[in-house]
Amino acid sequence: MSDNVMTRERADVGSYEDIVAAAVRTVGMDDFGGTAHEEGLRVLVEDLNSPEAGLTGRGNYFQRSEVKSALVGRLLTQAQFNALPQHRDVPVERPIFVMGLPRTGTTALHRLLAADPAHQGLEMWLTQYPQPRPPRETWEDDPIFAAMQQAFAAHHVEDPEFMGIHYMDATSEEECWRLLRQTGKSNSYESLANLPRYTEWLKGQDWTDAYARHRENLQLIGLNDPEKRWVLKNPSHMTALDALMTVYPDALVVYTHRDPVVCIASSCSLSAATTAGHSDTYVGGVIGHTQLDLWSRAYHAFHDARPRYDSSQFVDVSFADLQGDPMGTVRGVYDAFGLTLSAEAEAVVKAIDEEARTGHAKPSHRYSLKDYGLSETQVQAAFDR
């Protein structure tokens, strides 16, 4: 046990070149399919090594592994792209994107919509190791899948509180930022550390190339299920709606609403829980102010961009409606987009909803804005339109 704990600390994050070399060693491949990822990840690594990030030994280990994971994902994806050029012919038609501020019910709604047998979501293990989705009954035999399941199980034993905040296992439908970070663009990093340079860099970026690679990943992963509609979810899509709509002009957007005061308090709490012990600077008020800045910018970017697109491609869902009547909410989304909810799909969605309300994923979690140096008035002002 002590050896394991020791290896989970590092004196520094290491240089960008050093992390690239580690990723290449890990997978035995070196074709990144271009250099689109380099600029952002270099800025990120420079920031992670700075005093502003204030990383501890544990933080260095964690953040290095996040950067390495993005590089490994890109290498593995590129190998699959090269081996299976036919993935480029796979259609991605009218995909559904669930987005909204963190903690607005996006996870619950995403899982309900993805439960329809006519739909496909992005399973956690395939966001880490993109490949054509194998038949479900073979997953347990896959050593990568088995290792990830074991790691999630261990995490939930070590930190049962995290399960109440954001339940995860390798089979669950997850957010698609892991695909976007293959091009060095993801505001997930900003929810895990104090990164002023990377934040500034990202503000000025056009995300179209990141979404183009995102789409190619979906074509690859969905190679065996070309008839199924994609259902995807990520709060950061709010940041880059124009890029998303450029790459997916027929996208269907489900936008979730909740009082921003609650969202920001909960988002800060999630960032604090995820990064506990990782940094001397990314605590308390720094978490509060960086998260308020990140999500208020995303919110305004989304609302500024939305009027440029056909209103029939958007549907709004309130958190209260989703909590009070999940099935009615799902039906409302289907109706708004002219989709058919089959009897089989309805039964599956009901079962998933029931399990979420009573099972291991049931959230229980307490937090306060004051813990993060924020007031309700501040939050309301930041989101005022």
GITA-V29021 format. One line per field, one symbol per residue. ss: DSSP state (A for helix, B for strand, O for the rest). phi: phi as a letter, one per 20 degrees, with the letter a starting at -180 (. if undefined). psi: psi as a letter, one per 30 degrees, with the letter a starting at -180 (. if undefined). A space follows every 10 residues. Layout:
ss: ???
phi: ???
psi: ???
//
This chain:
ss: OAAAAAAOOO OOOOOAAAAA AAAAAAAOOO OOOOOOOAAA AAAAAAAAOO OOOOBOAAAA AAAAAAAAAA AAAAAAAAAA AAAOAAAAAO OOOOOBBBBB OOOOOAAAAA AAAAOOOOBB OOBAAAAAOO OOOOOAAAAA AOAAAAAAAA AAAAAAAAOA AAAAAOOOOO OOBOOOAAAA AAAOOOOOAA AOOOOAAAAA AAAOOOOAAA AAAAAAAAAA AOOOOOOOBB BBBOAAAAAA AAAAAAAOOO OBBBBBBOOA AAAAAAAAAA AAAAOOOOBO OOOAAAAAAA AAAAAAAAAA AAAAAAOOOO AAABBBBBAA AAAAOAAAAA AAAAAAOOOO OOAAAAAAAA AAAAAAAAOO OOOOOOOOAA AAOOOAAAAA AAOOO
phi: .ffffgfecc fbfnfgfffg ffffffdmcc eemocgefgf fffffgffee ffflfegffg ffffffffff ffgfffffff gffcgfgfef fcdlfedebr ggmdnffffg fffffggedc ddfgfefecg aggfggfeff eeffgfffgf ffffffffcf ffffebfbbf effcfdffff ffdmdaefff ecaecfffgf gfgeeeegff fffgffffff fegecfeeff ccbagfggfc gffgffecfd gddddecagg gfgfgfffff ffffdgnebe deblffggff fffgefffff gfffegffdf ffeccdcegf ffffbgffff gffgffemed efffffffff fffffffdef effbacabgg fdmccgfgff ffdfd
psi: eeeeeefgkl flflleeeee eeeeeefglg jfhagffeee eeeeeeefgl eeehkleeee eeeeeeeeee eeeeeeeeee eefifffffk kjkhkkjkll lkgggeeeee eeeffkfflk ajkefffeik lkjlkeffef fkeeeeeeee eeeeefeeif eeefejkklf fkkllgffee ffggjkgeef gfljieeeee eeegkkgeee eeeeeeeeee egefhffkkk jlkkfffefh eeeefeeifg kkkjkkklkf eeeeeeeeee eeeegkgfkf eilbfeeeee eeeefeeeee eefeeefflk ffgkkkkkee eeeeieeeee eeeeeeghlk jleeeeeeee eeeeeeffaf gkkkkklkee fgglleeeee efgk.
//
